[in-house]
Amino acid sequence: MFFFDMDGVLTDSNSVWKKVDREFLARRGLRYTHAYYEGVAHVPLPLAAKFTKEFCRLPESCEAIVAEWMTLAEGSYARVPVKPGVRAYLKQCKAEGRRMAVVTSSVPEHCHTALEALNLVKFFERVTFAQELGLEKRNPDIWLAAAKAAGVRPEDCTVFDDSLAACRGARAARMRVVGVYDRLFAQDEAEMRSFCDVYIKGFEELLWMPEKEGRT
């Protein structure tokens, strides 16, 4: 079973949240720092809001913070591009008879919008949402839950993710991990290369026969 992250792996959408975070903090006269980024990157919105409220000492409720983020991100996921090589690799995997699913910290509404807009839904059996489980992807329980839902052993699963923390969570769940480069996590590349079973700069590296990408 192949499990794919969405933001930064299937879609080039990490920049959406970096822009949202910068705007949100700027409205309050706060700087976007590496410490803040580490607290909210690849974390379900409710948990990210809790971190933000405590880290920035904000008077707003977590619900109000999430609502503002959703407003700032409105419409963005209908326009996010697929990352290079993704469509061709998914077609290759499907032709090989591989089972595939998505495991993401993305907001369910945003995930569905992006996958449908990019015509990627057909490749995946299911989507596991960290937000619905109330778990971060650094927690092996989310990967074990995804494997159980698919009816497979964790040892028979391979995870594709751009986050070192998520890859560590998947490894703790006894899964094979493929690190995927994304510029948001560029500073982790050396550690990702040493930790992951495989590390790729793009999915073109995994294609048997590179092909021109279309929308089919």
C-alpha positions as CSV (number, residue, x, y, z in Angstrom):
1,M,0.0,0.0,0.0
2,F,1.3,3.4,-0.9
3,F,0.3,6.4,1.3
4,F,0.8,9.9,-0.2
5,D,0.8,13.2,1.6
6,M,-1.0,15.9,-0.3
7,D,0.5,19.4,0.5
8,G,4.1,19.5,-0.8
9,V,4.0,16.0,-2.3
10,L,1.0,15.6,-4.7
11,T,0.3,19.4,-4.9
12,D,2.5,22.4,-4.8
13,S,0.4,24.0,-2.0
14,N,2.6,24.5,1.0
15,S,3.1,28.1,-0.1
16,V,-0.7,28.7,0.5
17,W,-0.2,28.2,4.2
18,K,3.0,30.1,4.4
19,K,1.2,33.1,2.8
20,V,-1.7,32.7,5.2
21,D,0.5,32.4,8.2
22,R,2.5,35.5,7.2
23,E,-0.7,37.6,6.7
24,F,-2.3,36.3,9.9
25,L,0.8,37.2,12.0
26,A,1.4,40.5,10.2
27,R,-2.2,41.6,11.1
28,R,-1.1,41.4,14.7
29,G,2.4,42.9,14.3
30,L,4.1,39.6,14.7
31,R,7.0,38.1,12.7
32,Y,6.9,34.7,10.9
33,T,9.7,32.8,12.6
34,H,11.2,29.3,12.2
35,A,10.0,28.4,15.6
36,Y,6.4,29.3,14.6
37,Y,6.7,27.4,11.3
38,E,7.9,24.3,13.1
39,G,4.8,24.5,15.4
40,V,2.2,24.7,12.7
41,A,3.8,22.9,9.6
42,H,1.9,19.8,8.7
43,V,-0.3,20.0,11.7
44,P,-4.2,19.8,11.6
45,L,-5.8,23.2,11.8
46,P,-7.3,22.7,15.3
47,L,-4.0,21.7,16.8
48,A,-2.2,24.5,14.8
49,A,-4.7,27.0,16.2
50,K,-4.1,25.8,19.8
51,F,-0.3,26.2,19.2
52,T,-0.8,29.6,17.7
53,K,-3.0,30.9,20.5
54,E,-0.5,29.8,23.1
55,F,2.8,30.6,21.2
56,C,1.6,34.1,20.2
57,R,-0.5,34.7,23.4
58,L,-3.6,35.6,21.5
59,P,-6.9,36.5,23.0
60,E,-8.9,35.0,20.2
61,S,-10.5,31.5,20.5
62,C,-9.1,28.6,18.6
63,E,-12.3,28.6,16.6
64,A,-11.8,32.2,15.6
65,I,-8.3,31.6,14.5
66,V,-9.3,28.7,12.3
67,A,-12.1,30.7,10.8
68,E,-9.7,33.5,9.9
69,W,-7.3,31.1,8.3
70,M,-10.1,29.6,6.3
71,T,-11.0,33.0,5.0
72,L,-7.5,33.8,4.1
73,A,-7.1,30.5,2.2
74,E,-10.5,30.7,0.5
75,G,-10.3,29.7,-3.1
76,S,-6.6,28.8,-3.1
77,Y,-7.0,25.1,-3.4
78,A,-9.0,25.3,-6.6
79,R,-5.9,26.7,-8.2
80,V,-3.0,24.8,-6.7
81,P,-0.8,23.0,-9.3
82,V,0.1,19.3,-9.3
83,K,3.8,18.7,-8.6
84,P,6.0,17.6,-11.6
85,G,5.9,13.9,-12.3
86,V,3.1,13.1,-9.9
87,R,0.4,12.4,-12.5
88,A,2.7,10.1,-14.5
89,Y,3.9,8.3,-11.4
90,L,0.3,7.7,-10.2
91,K,-0.6,6.3,-13.6
92,Q,2.4,4.0,-13.5
93,C,1.5,2.8,-10.0
94,K,-2.1,2.1,-11.1
95,A,-0.9,0.2,-14.2
96,E,1.2,-1.9,-11.8
97,G,-1.8,-2.7,-9.7
98,R,-0.6,-0.8,-6.6
99,R,-3.1,0.3,-4.0
100,M,-2.9,4.0,-3.1
101,A,-4.4,6.3,-0.6
102,V,-3.8,9.8,0.8
103,V,-2.9,10.6,4.4
104,T,-3.0,14.4,5.0
105,S,-3.1,17.2,7.5
106,S,-4.9,19.3,5.0
107,V,-8.4,20.6,5.7
108,P,-10.8,18.0,4.2
109,E,-12.6,20.6,2.2
110,H,-9.3,21.9,0.7
111,C,-8.1,18.4,0.0
112,H,-11.2,17.3,-1.9
113,T,-11.2,20.6,-3.9
114,A,-7.6,20.1,-5.0
115,L,-7.9,16.4,-5.8
116,E,-11.0,16.9,-7.8
117,A,-9.7,20.0,-9.6
118,L,-6.6,18.1,-10.7
119,N,-8.5,14.9,-11.6
120,L,-6.5,12.9,-9.1
121,V,-9.3,11.4,-7.1
122,K,-9.5,8.3,-9.3
123,F,-6.1,7.1,-8.2
124,F,-6.9,6.7,-4.5
125,E,-9.0,4.3,-2.6
126,R,-9.5,6.6,0.4
127,V,-8.2,9.7,2.2
128,T,-7.2,9.7,5.9
129,F,-7.5,13.1,7.5
130,A,-5.3,14.0,10.4
131,Q,-7.9,16.6,11.4
132,E,-10.7,14.1,11.7
133,L,-8.6,11.8,13.9
134,G,-7.2,14.6,15.9
135,L,-3.6,13.4,15.4
136,E,-0.4,14.9,14.0
137,K,1.4,12.9,11.4
138,R,4.5,12.7,13.6
139,N,2.3,10.3,15.7
140,P,2.6,6.7,14.5
141,D,-1.1,6.1,15.5
142,I,-2.3,8.0,12.4
143,W,-0.3,5.7,10.1
144,L,-1.5,2.6,12.0
145,A,-5.0,3.8,11.6
146,A,-4.6,4.3,7.9
147,A,-3.2,0.8,7.5
148,K,-6.0,-0.7,9.5
149,A,-8.6,1.1,7.4
150,A,-7.0,-0.2,4.3
151,G,-6.8,-3.8,5.7
152,V,-3.0,-4.0,5.3
153,R,0.0,-4.6,7.6
154,P,2.1,-1.5,8.4
155,E,5.1,-3.4,7.2
156,D,3.6,-3.6,3.8
157,C,3.1,0.1,3.5
158,T,5.3,2.8,1.9
159,V,4.8,6.5,2.8
160,F,5.6,9.5,0.6
161,D,6.0,12.7,2.6
162,D,8.0,15.9,2.5
163,S,8.0,16.4,6.3
164,L,10.8,14.8,8.4
165,A,8.5,14.6,11.4
166,A,5.8,12.8,9.4
167,C,8.5,10.4,8.0
168,R,9.6,9.7,11.5
169,G,6.1,8.9,12.6
170,A,5.6,6.5,9.7
171,R,8.9,4.8,10.4
172,A,7.8,4.4,14.1
173,A,4.8,2.6,12.7
174,R,7.1,0.2,10.9
175,M,6.5,1.6,7.4
176,R,9.0,2.3,4.6
177,V,9.5,6.0,4.0
178,V,10.2,7.9,0.8
179,G,11.2,11.5,1.5
180,V,10.0,14.0,-1.1
181,Y,11.7,17.3,-1.6
182,D,9.7,20.5,-1.1
183,R,11.2,24.0,-0.8
184,L,9.3,24.6,2.4
185,F,11.3,21.9,4.1
186,A,14.6,22.4,2.1
187,Q,16.5,22.9,5.4
188,D,15.8,19.3,6.3
189,E,17.1,17.8,3.1
190,A,20.3,16.4,4.5
191,E,18.6,14.8,7.5
192,M,15.8,13.5,5.3
193,R,18.4,11.9,3.0
194,S,20.1,10.1,5.9
195,F,16.8,9.0,7.5
196,C,14.5,8.0,4.7
197,D,14.7,4.7,2.8
198,V,14.6,6.7,-0.4
199,Y,14.8,10.4,-1.0
200,I,13.7,12.1,-4.3
201,K,13.8,15.6,-5.6
202,G,10.8,14.9,-7.8
203,F,8.6,12.0,-9.0
204,E,10.3,11.9,-12.4
205,E,13.1,10.0,-10.7
206,L,10.7,7.1,-10.1
207,L,9.3,6.8,-13.6
208,W,10.3,3.7,-15.7
209,M,9.5,5.6,-18.9
210,P,9.1,9.4,-18.5
211,E,6.2,10.6,-20.4
212,K,4.6,13.9,-21.3
213,E,2.1,14.8,-18.6
214,G,-1.5,15.4,-19.6
215,R,-4.7,15.6,-17.6
216,T,-5.9,12.0,-18.3
